[in-house]
Amino acid sequence: MSSFFESDSPSNLTEYSVSELSGSIKRTVENAFDQVRVRGEISGYRGPHSSGHAYFSLKDDRSRIDAVIWKGTFSKLKFRPEEGMEVIATGKVTTFPGSSKYQIVIETLEPAGAGALMALLEERKRKLGAEGLFDPERKRRLPFMPKVIGVVTSPTGAVIRDILHRISDRFPVHVLLWPVKVQGEGSGDEVANAIRGFNEFAPDGPIPRPDVLIVARGGGSLEDLWSFNDEAVVRAAAASGIPLISAVGHETDWTLIDYAADVRAPTPTGAAEMAVPVKAELEAQLASLAARLQGGVSRQMDQRRQTVRALLRALPSLDQILALPRRRFDEAAAGLGRGLELNTLNKRRSFERMATQLRPDILSNRIAERRQQLGERMTRAERTIERMLDRSRARIERADAVFATLPSRLEAQTGRARDRLGNLVQRTDTAIRHQLTRARSELVAQERILQSLSYKNVLKRGYAVVRDEDDRPVSLAAALSTGAAISIEFADGRIGAVTGESEATPPSGAPPSKKRATRPAEPAAPPKQGSLF
């Protein structure tokens, strides 16, 4: 306390750090506004953040407050917030010390009355309608007699019992139930997943694919039926490949799935009546059609029988059919003898007319005409042969003239060929001489290189090659024993020798014997080295 009074502070107020003050304000606000309900309009909503949290503001005509919905709470909301929607938010007020701001952490969110829900419903209806999800062209006709019916509804309500009872009374078929929640949190997603799940069944799979879908629920308030206004449910119904009947609520209840479905039923029982026909009525109709078919067949047979009888009466008898051919045959048979006589008489008259034309003078004239024609043809043939002979004779003469000049032409060609051959022989000889000269030069160069690399040039410089009895070169003295016959090759020849004992080495420590230095001999003239080229 003494230090406190000794401080330079002009007052006795307690000093806080910024963090302490911000924390104190945060605790005070959270304790005072731990649970509040705020009514306002959503502003600045852009959907969930990448982290899953949603940040926006609530405002009225005079003030605004920041709001946040954490990721876990956002997934449990009954409906999704939208820009401009008036809502009632329940949560607690807290501060953000990092920037001296306060905000409400929303735990539950609900529309501000039925008017807001209707406004949201109308807005969503306009949006989905603009996308074409409610167009009549998208709707399909229901199958007349389905084999399998899929039902999406609650398994514990009276709806499924009414549907099953109505179907069993009218026309018993196989019914598949996909149990879902029809009200409350997550019910819309369950209904949408059920519709998509039925559509994913394979036609020949272990579970039969439904021919018709019924989405059903009992009546209720607008809030109770709000799951069937969910955008995911509407899109799933519009995208369904199976014809879908919407049976949500009573006849006066309308939801957005009713617009997207292929058929809307006023009640779930009405949906069952739309899905299947009445079996007794079909049997009665079938019996009536069978009786009509039998009566029609009988009447048709009677008419055909009467027609055949009338045709039989109109047909002539066999004698009437054969009377005309028989008469024609008799007339032809009666006129056959006379016809033969007339034909013979006509042939005879024709022969006589031809015979009158065969007189000797006529034949002589014809022979003379044929001889004259033959003579003219022979004359033309002789002239033709003479012309051909003349042409052949002319060709032979031209050929003789050509053959007469042939030896001189051959001799001229032979001379030119001989000159060409002589030139080729000279060019060949020249090429061969050049080739031999080049090869001889290369051989001399190789020989010079070989001589320069030969060990005999080394022998000329005073060295010698020692060989053993087998004429193998010896490079080490240890390889020879005493008394071995060796040969030593010098530059001018070889000599034989016998190895003796090696010279003893002086003992260690003894100074080497000094020899008198001799005058070096005059160096001999170095041998001439051959050129490598």
C-alpha positions in Angstrom: 0.0 0.0 0.0 2.9 2.3 0.7 4.1 1.8 -2.9 0.6 2.7 -4.2 0.5 6.0 -2.3 4.1 6.7 -3.3 3.2 6.3 -7.1 3.0 9.3 -9.4 -0.7 8.5 -10.3 -2.8 11.7 -9.8 -5.8 9.5 -8.7 -6.4 6.3 -6.7 -8.1 4.4 -9.7 -6.9 0.9 -10.3 -4.9 0.5 -13.5 -5.8 -2.3 -15.9 -4.0 -3.6 -18.9 -5.8 -3.7 -22.2 -6.2 -7.4 -22.1 -7.5 -7.3 -18.5 -10.0 -4.7 -19.4 -11.2 -6.5 -22.6 -11.5 -9.8 -20.6 -13.5 -8.0 -17.9 -15.9 -6.5 -20.5 -16.3 -9.9 -22.2 -17.2 -11.6 -18.9 -19.6 -8.8 -18.0 -21.4 -8.9 -21.4 -21.6 -12.7 -21.5 -23.0 -12.9 -17.9 -25.5 -10.1 -18.5 -26.7 -11.4 -22.0 -26.1 -15.1 -21.6 -29.4 -16.0 -23.4 -31.2 -13.5 -25.6 -33.7 -13.6 -28.5 -33.1 -11.0 -31.2 -35.5 -10.1 -34.0 -33.9 -8.6 -37.1 -33.2 -8.7 -40.8 -30.3 -10.7 -42.1 -27.7 -8.5 -43.8 -24.4 -9.3 -45.5 -25.0 -13.1 -45.7 -22.8 -14.7 -48.3 -23.2 -18.4 -47.3 -20.9 -20.5 -45.1 -17.2 -19.6 -44.9 -14.6 -22.1 -46.1 -14.3 -23.1 -42.4 -18.0 -23.9 -42.2 -18.9 -21.0 -40.0 -21.4 -18.3 -41.2 -20.8 -14.6 -40.6 -23.4 -11.9 -41.2 -25.3 -9.1 -39.4 -28.8 -8.6 -37.9 -30.3 -5.1 -38.4 -33.4 -3.1 -38.0 -34.2 0.5 -39.1 -31.8 2.0 -36.5 -29.1 -0.4 -35.4 -27.1 -3.5 -36.4 -25.3 -6.2 -34.6 -22.7 -8.7 -35.9 -23.8 -12.4 -35.8 -22.0 -15.7 -36.2 -23.3 -19.3 -36.5 -20.6 -21.9 -35.8 -20.2 -24.9 -38.1 -21.8 -27.4 -35.7 -24.9 -25.2 -35.2 -25.2 -24.3 -38.8 -25.6 -28.0 -39.9 -28.5 -28.4 -37.4 -30.6 -25.5 -38.6 -34.1 -26.3 -39.9 -33.7 -23.9 -42.8 -30.9 -22.0 -44.4 -30.6 -18.2 -43.8 -31.0 -16.0 -46.8 -30.1 -12.3 -47.4 -33.0 -10.0 -46.4 -34.9 -12.6 -44.4 -36.5 -11.4 -41.1 -35.6 -14.0 -38.4 -35.6 -14.5 -34.7 -32.2 -15.5 -33.4 -31.6 -17.1 -30.0 -28.1 -17.1 -28.5 -25.7 -15.3 -26.3 -23.8 -11.9 -26.7 -20.1 -12.0 -26.5 -17.2 -9.7 -27.4 -14.2 -10.1 -29.6 -11.3 -8.6 -27.7 -9.0 -8.4 -30.7 -11.0 -5.6 -32.2 -13.2 -4.3 -29.4 -16.4 -5.6 -31.1 -19.4 -7.4 -29.8 -21.5 -10.0 -31.6 -24.3 -12.5 -31.0 -23.4 -16.2 -31.2 -26.6 -17.8 -32.7 -27.7 -21.2 -31.4 -31.2 -21.4 -33.0 -32.7 -19.5 -35.9 -36.3 -19.3 -37.0 -38.3 -17.2 -39.4 -40.1 -14.2 -37.9 -43.7 -15.5 -38.3 -45.7 -17.1 -41.1 -45.5 -14.0 -43.2 -41.7 -14.3 -43.4 -42.0 -18.0 -44.3 -44.5 -17.2 -47.0 -42.3 -14.5 -48.4 -39.3 -17.0 -48.4 -41.6 -19.6 -50.0 -42.6 -17.3 -52.8 -39.0 -16.2 -53.4 -37.8 -19.8 -53.6 -40.8 -20.6 -55.8 -39.9 -17.8 -58.3 -36.2 -18.9 -58.2 -36.8 -22.6 -59.0 -39.6 -21.8 -61.4 -37.2 -19.5 -63.4 -34.8 -22.5 -63.7 -37.6 -24.5 -65.4 -38.1 -27.1 -62.6 -41.9 -26.6 -62.6 -42.4 -26.6 -66.4 -45.3 -28.8 -67.5 -43.1 -30.2 -70.4 -41.0 -32.0 -67.7 -43.8 -33.9 -66.2 -44.4 -37.6 -67.3 -47.4 -39.8 -67.3 -47.7 -42.5 -64.7 -47.5 -46.1 -65.7 -50.9 -47.7 -66.0 -50.1 -50.9 -64.1 -46.8 -50.6 -62.0 -45.2 -53.7 -60.6 -43.2 -52.0 -57.8 -44.1 -48.8 -55.9 -41.6 -46.9 -53.8 -42.9 -44.9 -50.9 -40.9 -42.2 -49.1 -42.5 -41.4 -45.8 -42.3 -42.0 -42.0 -42.5 -45.7 -41.1 -44.4 -45.1 -37.9 -47.2 -42.8 -39.1 -50.7 -43.5 -40.3 -49.7 -42.5 -43.9 -47.9 -45.7 -44.8 -50.7 -47.8 -43.3 -53.3 -45.9 -45.4 -51.2 -46.3 -48.6 -50.6 -50.0 -48.0 -54.3 -50.6 -47.2 -55.5 -48.7 -50.2 -53.1 -50.5 -52.6 -54.0 -53.9 -51.2 -57.7 -53.2 -51.7 -57.4 -51.9 -55.3 -54.5 -53.8 -56.8 -51.9 -55.6 -54.6 -48.3 -54.9 -55.8 -44.9 -55.0 -54.3 -44.3 -51.8 -52.2 -40.8 -50.6 -51.1 -40.6 -48.2 -48.1 -37.7 -45.8 -47.6 -38.1 -44.6 -44.0 -37.4 -40.9 -43.5 -38.2 -38.1 -41.1 -41.0 -35.9 -42.4 -40.5 -33.1 -40.0 -37.8 -31.4 -38.0 -34.0 -31.1 -38.4 -32.5 -32.9 -41.4 -35.8 -34.2 -42.7 -35.4 -32.4 -46.0 -32.0 -34.0 -46.7 -33.4 -37.4 -45.8 -36.3 -37.0 -48.3 -33.9 -35.8 -51.1 -31.5 -38.7 -50.4 -34.4 -41.2 -50.5 -35.6 -40.0 -53.9 -32.1 -40.1 -55.3 -31.5 -43.5 -53.7 -34.6 -45.1 -55.4 -33.4 -43.7 -58.7 -30.0 -45.3 -58.3 -31.5 -48.8 -58.1 -30.5 -51.0 -61.1 -33.4 -52.4 -63.1 -32.1 -55.9 -62.8 -30.5 -55.6 -59.3 -31.3 -57.6 -56.2 -33.8 -54.9 -55.0 -36.3 -54.1 -57.8 -36.4 -50.6 -59.2 -39.7 -48.9 -58.5 -42.0 -47.9 -61.4 -43.6 -45.1 -59.4 -42.5 -43.1 -56.4 -44.9 -41.7 -53.8 -43.6 -38.9 -51.4 -46.2 -38.7 -48.7 -46.9 -37.0 -45.4 -49.9 -36.1 -43.3 -51.3 -32.6 -42.8 -49.8 -29.9 -40.7 -48.9 -26.3 -40.4 -46.6 -24.4 -42.7 -43.7 -25.0 -40.3 -44.5 -28.7 -40.1 -44.5 -29.0 -43.9 -41.4 -26.8 -44.4 -39.1 -29.8 -45.1 -40.9 -30.4 -48.4 -40.2 -26.7 -49.4 -36.5 -27.4 -49.1 -34.5 -26.7 -52.3 -32.7 -30.0 -52.2 -36.0 -31.9 -52.1 -37.4 -29.9 -55.0 -34.3 -30.5 -57.1 -34.3 -34.2 -56.3 -38.0 -34.5 -57.3 -37.4 -32.6 -60.6 -34.4 -34.7 -61.4 -36.0 -38.1 -60.6 -36.0 -40.5 -63.5 -39.0 -42.4 -62.0 -42.4 -40.8 -62.2 -43.2 -39.2 -58.8 -46.5 -38.5 -57.0 -46.5 -35.8 -54.4 -48.9 -36.5 -51.5 -47.9 -34.0 -48.8 -50.6 -32.7 -46.4 -54.2 -32.3 -47.2 -55.9 -31.0 -50.4 -55.5 -27.4 -49.3 -51.8 -27.8 -48.4 -49.4 -26.8 -51.2 -45.6 -27.3 -51.0 -42.9 -26.7 -53.6 -42.5 -30.5 -54.2 -46.1 -30.5 -55.5 -44.9 -28.2 -58.4 -41.9 -30.3 -59.2 -43.6 -33.7 -59.0 -45.1 -35.3 -62.1 -48.6 -35.7 -60.4 -49.9 -34.1 -57.2 -52.3 -36.1 -55.0 -54.7 -34.3 -52.6 -54.0 -37.0 -49.9 -51.7 -40.0 -49.4 -54.8 -42.2 -50.0 -55.4 -40.4 -53.3 -51.8 -41.0 -54.3 -52.3 -44.8 -53.8 -55.5 -44.6 -55.9 -53.6 -42.8 -58.7 -50.7 -45.2 -58.6 -52.7 -48.4 -59.2 -56.0 -49.2 -60.9 -58.9 -51.2 -59.3 -58.3 -54.9 -59.9 -62.0 -55.7 -59.8 -62.8 -53.1 -62.4 -60.1 -54.4 -64.6 -61.4 -57.9 -64.3 -64.9 -56.8 -65.1 -63.7 -54.7 -68.0 -61.6 -57.7 -69.2 -64.7 -60.0 -69.0 -66.8 -57.5 -70.8 -64.2 -57.1 -73.6 -63.9 -60.9 -73.8 -67.6 -61.3 -74.2 -67.7 -58.6 -76.8 -64.8 -60.3 -78.6 -66.6 -63.6 -78.5 -69.8 -62.1 -79.9 -67.9 -60.2 -82.6 -66.2 -63.4 -83.7 -69.5 -65.3 -83.8 -71.2 -62.6 -85.8 -68.2 -62.3 -88.1 -68.3 -66.1 -88.7 -72.0 -66.0 -89.5 -71.5 -63.2 -92.0 -68.6 -65.1 -93.7 -70.8 -68.2 -93.8 -73.7 -66.4 -95.5 -71.3 -64.8 -97.9 -69.9 -68.2 -98.9 -73.3 -69.6 -99.4 -74.3 -66.6 -101.7 -71.2 -67.1 -103.7 -72.0 -70.8 -104.1 -75.4 -70.0 -105.5 -73.9 -67.5 -107.9 -71.4 -70.1 -109.3 -72.5 -71.9 -112.5 -72.8 -75.7 -112.7 -70.1 -77.9 -114.3 -72.1 -78.6 -117.5 -72.5 -74.8 -118.0 -68.8 -74.3 -117.5 -67.9 -77.0 -120.0 -70.6 -76.4 -122.6 -68.8 -73.7 -124.6 -65.4 -75.5 -124.7 -67.2 -78.7 -125.8 -68.9 -76.8 -128.6 -65.7 -75.3 -129.8 -64.0 -78.7 -129.7 -66.8 -80.3 -131.8 -66.6 -77.5 -134.4 -62.8 -77.8 -134.6 -63.1 -81.6 -135.0 -65.7 -81.3 -137.7 -63.6 -78.8 -139.7 -60.4 -80.6 -139.3 -60.8 -82.9 -142.4 -61.8 -80.1 -144.7 -59.0 -78.0 -143.4 -56.5 -80.7 -144.3 -57.8 -80.9 -147.8 -57.7 -77.2 -148.3 -54.2 -77.0 -146.9 -53.0 -79.7 -149.3 -54.6 -78.0 -152.2 -52.9 -74.7 -151.3 -49.5 -76.4 -151.0 -49.9 -78.1 -154.4 -50.8 -74.8 -156.1 -47.8 -73.2 -154.5 -45.5 -76.0 -155.7 -46.9 -75.7 -159.2 -46.2 -71.9 -159.2 -42.6 -72.6 -158.1 -42.2 -75.4 -160.7 -43.2 -73.0 -163.5 -40.2 -70.9 -162.6 -37.6 -73.8 -162.9 -37.1 -73.8 -166.7 -33.7 -74.7 -168.3 -33.2 -71.3 -169.9 -33.7 -69.6 -166.5 -31.1 -71.9 -165.0 -28.7 -71.2 -167.9 -29.1 -67.4 -167.4 -28.5 -67.7 -163.7 -25.4 -69.9 -164.3 -24.1 -67.3 -166.8 -24.6 -64.5 -164.3 -22.8 -66.4 -161.6 -19.9 -67.1 -163.9 -19.6 -63.5 -164.9 -19.7 -62.5 -161.2 -17.0 -65.1 -160.4 -14.8 -63.8 -163.3 -15.0 -60.2 -162.0 -14.1 -61.4 -158.5 -11.1 -63.4 -159.9 -9.9 -60.3 -161.8 -10.2 -58.1 -158.7 -8.3 -60.7 -156.7 -5.5 -60.9 -159.3 -5.1 -57.1 -159.3 -5.0 -57.1 -155.5 -2.3 -59.8 -155.5 -0.2 -57.9 -158.0 -0.4 -54.7 -155.9 0.6 -56.6 -152.9 3.5 -58.2 -154.8 4.6 -54.7 -156.0 4.6 -53.4 -152.5 6.5 -56.4 -151.2 9.1 -56.0 -154.0 9.6 -52.3 -153.1 10.1 -53.1 -149.4 12.7 -55.8 -150.4 14.6 -53.3 -152.6 14.7 -50.8 -149.8 15.9 -53.5 -147.5 18.7 -54.5 -150.0 19.8 -50.8 -150.1 20.0 -50.7 -146.4 22.0 -54.0 -146.3 24.4 -52.7 -148.9 25.4 -49.8 -146.6 25.5 -51.9 -143.5 29.2 -53.1 -143.7 30.5 -49.5 -143.9 28.3 -48.5 -141.0 29.4 -51.5 -139.0 33.1 -50.7 -139.7 32.6 -47.1 -138.6 30.9 -48.2 -135.4 33.7 -50.8 -134.9 36.4 -48.1 -135.3 34.7 -45.8 -132.8 34.3 -48.7 -130.3 38.0 -49.6 -130.8 39.1 -46.0 -130.1 36.9 -45.9 -127.0 38.3 -49.2 -125.8 41.9 -48.0 -126.3 41.1 -44.9 -124.2 39.6 -47.0 -121.5 42.7 -49.4 -121.5 45.0 -46.4 -121.2 42.9 -44.9 -118.3 42.9 -48.3 -116.6 46.7 -48.7 -116.9 47.2 -45.2 -115.5 44.8 -45.9 -112.6 46.6 -49.2 -111.9 50.0 -47.5 -111.9 48.8 -44.8 -109.5 47.3 -47.4 -107.3 50.5 -49.4 -107.2 52.6 -46.3 -106.5 50.2 -45.3 -103.6 50.3 -48.9 -102.2 54.2 -49.0 -102.5 54.5 -45.7 -100.7 52.2 -46.9 -97.9 54.2 -50.2 -97.6 57.5 -48.3 -97.3 56.0 -46.1 -94.6 54.8 -49.1 -92.7 58.2 -50.7 -93.0 59.9 -47.7 -91.7 57.5 -47.5 -88.7 58.2 -51.3 -88.1 61.9 -50.8 -88.2 61.7 -47.8 -85.8 59.8 -50.0 -83.3 62.1 -53.1 -83.7 64.2 -54.1 -80.8 67.2 -54.5 -83.1 67.6 -50.7 -83.1 68.0 -51.0 -79.3 70.7 -53.6 -79.8 72.6 -51.1 -82.0 72.8 -48.8 -79.0 74.9 -51.3 -77.0 72.2 -53.5 -75.5 71.9 -57.3 -75.8 69.2 -59.9 -75.5 69.9 -63.0 -73.3 68.0 -66.2 -74.3 67.9 -69.5 -72.5 68.3 -73.0 -73.9 64.7 -72.8 -75.3 65.5 -69.6 -77.1 63.2 -67.6 -74.8 64.3 -64.1 -73.6 65.5 -63.9 -70.0 64.8 -60.6 -68.2 66.0 -61.5 -64.6 69.3 -63.0 -63.5 67.5 -65.1 -60.9 65.8 -67.0 -63.6 69.2 -68.6 -64.6 71.1 -71.2 -62.7 74.9 -71.6 -62.7 76.2 -73.5 -65.7 73.2 -72.9 -67.8 73.8 -72.6 -71.5 72.6 -69.2 -72.8 72.8 -67.2 -76.0 73.5 -63.5 -76.2 72.2 -61.6 -79.2 74.1 -58.5 -80.3 73.4 -56.1 -83.1 75.6 -58.1 -85.5 74.8 -61.6 -84.4 74.6 -64.2 -81.6 77.2 -65.9 -79.4 76.9 -68.8 -76.9 77.8 -68.6 -73.3 77.6 -70.5 -70.0 76.5 -68.8 -66.7 78.9 -68.7 -63.8 78.6 -67.7 -60.1 77.3 -64.3 -59.3 79.8 -61.7 -57.9 79.7 -61.6 -54.1 78.3 -58.5 -52.5 80.5 -56.6 -50.0 79.7 -57.2 -46.3 77.5 -54.7 -44.6 79.5 -51.9 -43.0 82.5 -52.3 -45.2 83.2 -49.5 -47.6 82.9 -50.3 -51.2 86.1 -50.7 -53.0 87.2 -47.8 -55.0 88.1 -48.3 -58.5 90.4 -46.1 -60.5 88.5 -43.7 -62.6 89.2 -44.4 -66.1 89.0 -41.8 -68.9 85.8 -42.1 -70.6 86.1 -43.2 -74.1 85.1 -40.9 -76.9 81.5 -41.5 -77.7 80.9 -43.3 -80.9 78.9 -41.6 -83.6 75.2 -42.4 -83.1 73.7 -44.6 -85.7 71.6 -43.0 -88.3 67.9 -43.2 -87.5 65.6 -43.9 -90.4 62.8 -41.6 -91.3 59.3 -42.7 -90.3 58.0 -41.4 -93.6 
